[in-house]
């Protein structure tokens, strides 16, 4: 493998992402674009609008109905004495009626409150979808940063292997080393070249996933250049308190409990009488054209109160009440189950978060030591006091330390964001 070919590979890999990148994107910009373009989020917001439309004062208001009718009746009469005779009757009628439910066992008030609770639950689902989307964007954003750092490490390793191969080639021509050492240097150089190509694929795949997540088309039109910085360590006790109060899943479960209580109240309202007021005005006119000046006409106003009471319904109301109470108990148990699961997830995630913070500090020190050792090993190899295999081991140690540090840092950051999600802080 010639120097020209190696330089060409490194140049192409370094510029492959930048070639299509037109904009440097920050995390906040990525989140805003995802929230604006995500189709699932738009659907959940449409559901919220529908739930808002269902919160209406219609049950409290009267209904007004107008009617009108015109009909004509023609009949033929035949007799032996008078022969055939035809009569025609015209009917005109019109009316307007108003009905107003005054009392239904507080059912109308319960239904109105129930629809408001459904609206709150729909809004809560939007919040859950928003924070889930934010979590996905953050995960992919920091993954891109990690993969790009691994690409830099792979390119650094490739550069070192190229220098080692060139050095081994010179020594071989001078007869200092054997052909076996030269071939091993070439094998390692090829392995690092393959690793760079594989890592390039990983980076581009991460960009493609982010592009799909942002719904930004099928071309990569942005670039990410950022670092992962951990926030100050989170206190687990305050985190647990905030989770119980502000976790969006728990809030939704509590709303489900409240909705079950409204369902009980709706069934209970069937045990009360229903009182309604009605009034109307009617006009009717019958015309008989076959009789001179012959017609009938009536008009007038009516009003009254109506009362209905379902005194016995075959124990149907009792059955519905029993089921409603069971469903309310199930909602309470569902809340306790979700609370237990979320608190368990919090403990697991916090354990991962805390451990990875510690590991990050260790691996940062290890990476610095490994890099210093690699520089010393490079000088010793150049002077001939270190074999190629020994030098390769130093090189592997350096790459492994870098990758371990990046993995720990990524896991700590994602755990940190996950803890904020559980505490309901991502949608504040």
Steps between C-alpha positions, in 0.01 A plus 500: 500500500659824386517823695289670238222248538501526880488876493213485253303267729554723803403811307183343361396371841563834665294685240226245435259650751601860445436470126122493544484702819369850464413592855650448843214375716477535878300276731234767558456549126469126448234473772300793361507359147392156620212646703388701200516223239421175681183343357407298809518814712275685254245218525500515880453877484203450267354259755545773762307746282217246461491451877481879540208516260317243711507731802177680417219666702242330275354279781411812698327681211150454359430358156282689256333315211297638214264294283295567189275294275288538189293217356221456250242221494286418195218245510258382231145404595262317262135425561209384285302812576758779487753345269871566557611777736856612590598676825835653597624605845805720573677481837750759631664466837799661677634501849792570727583315822749559779617229739721565801626236738502661842616210717630151428659394826801728437589281202557799271745654747683170538523451124637852454766437767575164342562659160731755661694216661524323164644822357758512779592139431536574129729794580698274733547245221637778281753580774600134522546482123703822508736379771538161329593675177745728682660194658539333160654814348745538790597134481575518128667842527750383763545170316616698195750686719632170638526339158679805358750487785554133429555593136770747607665230712482256210656758266773570757570129527509474120751786482718329761481168316590672176806658666593163648472331161715766335756463777494120468540527124809716540648262757429203277677662207797565729492140618429591861176297530366193329227478241272349764507822701421698186208274414363530854517879475309480175235269652448746787482788252234320298308415817497866606392604149206256521416628848485856369270396216274311743489796736417730209198282426397521867525881502301540179235256628467711816451812286237321291306399813517857628379631161201264511432600859495867401289422191756702303478315169738241361818705480736586786491880499647564845811428701547450872812620676459491875633350821330302775501688829347345810288719725572516875416175675129455571375432853294180498268599786384825341477315169266241652280772649475683168421174322203428727368852445580582140554178307267526201412131498397519866300816438315323218430203727361732769277659238379151410400447863305824498327405175386172657337697781308707246376177343361396840326836535344463156348165592380642832316781318266239344346447843362855507200635311534710186313830479469693177310803378342520156313766311395553143279675250298314234303614198276280281267579208283266290355633175216341302500662154197305386291686761466874479687682779539177690808446721608411854782684678653468844799652677618535854774489761571208733734447791552266791732306728587136444622258766629149443643264758640158433366337814604144415728392216533132567807562723683633195613813684640290785695289251648806331587654838679184611702488177586870526633449852708203389645708215581777749686249716684374194605857419635539853695177472630602156633823652678309777646260244629786281640679806684188612639442149613859455671514839673173417615641165625809681712292740647296214567806287655692788730207574611499135539878507711505817724212397562639153596837643766326707610285207525810280748658743705180511502452124586864439813451706567168326466660156748775593748243633447275195565788262820599684612136498426476128715806427788348696447166322506673162837655580639169628371321189658762276832448680469123469476417872139381468363232267205551270280259696576678828429836337167367369402405854555858616292618206214263590513611863463860390201427275331285764544772765349761268204276415437410865504867595257590221267215592495594868452869422214423259327268747535757779351776283211288374430384856505863612243595235293192589492605865384847397229338291377294795491816713288678237766761429529457122165670434527778756 
